[in-house]
Amino acid sequence: MSGNTKTFGLALIVVVALACLPFGVSGYVLGLLTLAYYFGVFAMSWDLLFGFAGEVNFGPSFLIGVGAYTAGLLNHYPHWPIWACVVTGAVASVIAGLMLAVPALRLRGPYFGLVTLVAVLLLQNLIVLYAGITGGEIGLDLPDVLSIDEANNYWIALCFMSVSGACLFGLSRSAVGLILQASGQDAVQAAALGFNVTKHKLAAFCVSALFSGLAGAMLIFYEGTASPGTVVDIAVGVQVIIAAVLGGRRTILGAALGAIFLIVAGEILRPLGQLSTFVVSAVALLVILFFPGGFLGLLSRSGRG
């Protein structure tokens, strides 16, 4: 049995087990995990771009925010149905990602990351500047939500994360994923072999934007509001990056595991106040420094042992 088949089989078992949770846990736990699943998609999308294409996107919340606010504005004003808002939000993220990536991918070194970081700041300023339309820092209320039932929201998020994970994992293990990995490790050598490095990295950015936009749009319809602190803030992007690295670079599925850990650990340690952020950050730092393979790497090593 191949390693990919084993990974897929284990992931399927975990998803089935998670799907049964609404029958035995409280709505509070379901709400916490629902949020974690959307962040899991954010982290998996980021891992495709960084882990395989080797491009450090310091502003994942730019793509998330474009998808979220496009969907939110379309629902708040012309009252489009949720599905149309989500699809349009995802398309808007891809278009915005293309507008950002086409010039940015020509840059070398840290400049690509800086461009993506500046894009987040610009989007934040636009939201505050046009507060009369976007709701500003207070947020934009939505007339529609995915569901008022916590169990239904949980299953929607779990299904969305599972399908997204399967698509991203499959792509990462395909021929395109191998080319991306080669390009990320040595772009010059990959180009010498005849691969169009820029085209493949641009495709990876578009796929990352698509799933980030979808997840951002669905998240606001779960919460019933779109606010900068939820989908555009730099802290959100930092959390996504830490989750992906914590779960295991170039694993895709590990990124979801890292996101769930961060959300759940942060809530469990909430009684510690500001100390909770320190504890979670310290654990993340230790894992990144001493276990570069992340959580999934540790689990794989334990399994082999």
Residue pairs with C-beta under 8 A, 6 or more apart in sequence:
4 173
7 169
7 253
8 166
8 169
11 162
11 165
11 169
11 253
15 158
15 162
18 33
18 158
19 155
19 158
21 29
21 30
21 33
21 154
22 30
22 150
22 151
22 154
22 155
27 150
27 151
30 150
30 151
30 153
30 154
31 150
31 153
31 154
32 263
32 264
32 267
33 154
33 157
33 158
33 260
33 263
33 264
34 150
34 153
34 154
34 157
34 222
35 157
35 219
35 222
35 263
36 259
36 260
36 262
36 263
36 264
37 157
37 158
37 160
37 161
37 256
37 260
38 157
38 160
38 161
38 215
38 218
38 219
38 222
39 239
39 240
39 243
39 259
39 260
39 262
39 263
40 161
40 165
40 243
40 255
40 256
40 257
40 259
40 260
41 160
41 161
41 164
41 165
41 211
41 212
41 214
41 215
41 256
42 60
42 64
42 212
42 215
42 216
42 240
42 243
42 259
43 240
43 243
43 244
43 247
43 255
43 256
43 258
43 259
44 164
44 165
44 168
44 211
44 244
44 252
44 253
44 255
44 256
45 60
45 63
45 164
45 168
45 207
45 208
45 209
45 211
45 212
45 215
46 57
46 60
46 208
46 212
46 240
46 241
46 244
46 255
47 168
47 244
47 247
47 249
47 250
47 251
47 252
47 254
47 255
48 168
48 171
48 172
48 180
48 204
48 207
48 208
48 252
49 55
49 57
49 204
49 205
49 208
50 56
50 57
50 241
50 244
50 249
51 172
51 184
51 244
51 249
51 250
51 251
51 252
52 172
52 177
52 180
52 181
52 184
52 204
52 250
53 180
53 183
53 184
53 200
53 201
53 204
53 205
54 183
54 184
54 185
54 187
55 105
55 112
55 113
55 184
55 201
55 204
55 205
56 110
56 112
56 113
57 112
57 113
57 116
57 205
57 208
58 113
58 114
58 116
58 117
58 120
58 237
58 241
59 116
59 117
59 118
59 119
59 120
59 234
59 237
60 116
60 208
60 212
60 236
60 237
60 240
60 241
61 120
61 231
61 232
61 233
61 234
61 236
61 237
61 240
62 96
62 100
62 116
62 119
62 120
62 123
62 232
62 237
63 93
63 96
63 97
63 208
63 209
63 212
63 213
63 216
64 93
64 212
64 213
64 215
64 216
64 231
64 232
64 236
64 237
64 240
65 120
65 123
65 127
65 216
65 228
65 231
65 232
66 89
66 92
66 93
66 96
66 123
66 213
66 216
67 89
67 90
67 92
67 93
67 212
67 213
67 214
67 215
67 216
67 217
68 89
68 213
68 216
68 217
68 219
68 220
68 226
68 230
68 231
68 232
69 89
69 127
69 134
69 140
69 226
69 231
69 232
70 85
70 88
70 89
70 92
70 93
70 213
70 217
71 85
71 86
71 88
71 89
71 216
71 217
71 220
71 221
71 226
72 85
72 140
72 142
72 217
72 220
72 226
73 133
73 134
73 140
74 80
74 84
74 85
74 88
74 89
75 82
75 85
75 142
75 143
75 144
75 221
76 140
76 141
76 142
76 143
79 143
80 88
81 144
82 144
82 146
82 221
85 217
85 221
86 214
86 217
86 218
86 221
89 213
89 214
89 216
89 217
90 210
90 211
90 213
90 214
90 217
91 213
92 213
93 209
93 210
93 212
93 213
93 214
93 216
94 206
94 209
94 210
94 213
96 209
97 205
97 206
97 208
97 209
98 202
98 205
98 206
98 209
100 115
100 116
100 119
101 201
101 202
101 205
101 206
102 202
103 115
104 111
104 112
104 115
104 116
105 112
105 198
105 201
105 202
105 205
106 198
107 115
117 234
120 232
120 234
120 237
121 234
123 232
124 228
124 232
124 233
126 134
127 134
127 135
127 136
127 228
127 232
128 136
128 137
128 228
131 137
131 138
134 140
134 226
135 141
135 226
135 227
137 227
137 228
137 229
138 227
139 225
139 226
139 227
139 228
139 230
140 225
140 226
140 227
141 224
141 225
142 220
142 221
142 224
142 225
142 226
144 221
145 221
145 222
145 224
146 152
146 153
146 156
146 218
146 221
146 222
147 153
147 156
153 222
156 218
156 222
157 218
157 222
160 214
160 215
160 218
161 256
164 211
164 214
164 215
165 252
165 253
165 256
167 211
168 207
168 211
168 252
169 252
169 253
171 177
171 207
172 180
172 250
172 252
176 200
176 203
179 190
179 195
179 200
180 200
180 201
180 204
181 250
182 189
182 190
182 193
182 195
183 190
183 195
183 197
183 200
183 201
187 197
190 197
191 197
216 231
219 230
219 231
220 226
220 230
220 231
223 230
229 236
230 236
239 259
239 262
240 259
242 258
242 262
242 281
242 284
243 255
243 258
243 259
243 261
243 262
244 254
244 255
244 258
244 259
245 258
245 288
245 294
246 258
246 261
246 262
246 284
246 287
246 288
246 294
246 295
247 253
247 254
247 255
247 256
247 257
247 258
247 259
247 261
247 294
247 295
247 296
248 254
248 255
248 257
248 258
248 293
248 294
248 295
248 296
248 297
249 292
249 293
249 294
251 294
251 296
251 297
253 296
254 294
254 295
254 296
254 297
257 295
257 296
258 294
258 295
261 295
262 280
262 284
265 279
265 280
265 283
266 276
266 277
266 280
269 275
269 276
269 279
269 280
270 276
272 279
287 294
287 295
288 294
291 297
291 298
293 300
293 301
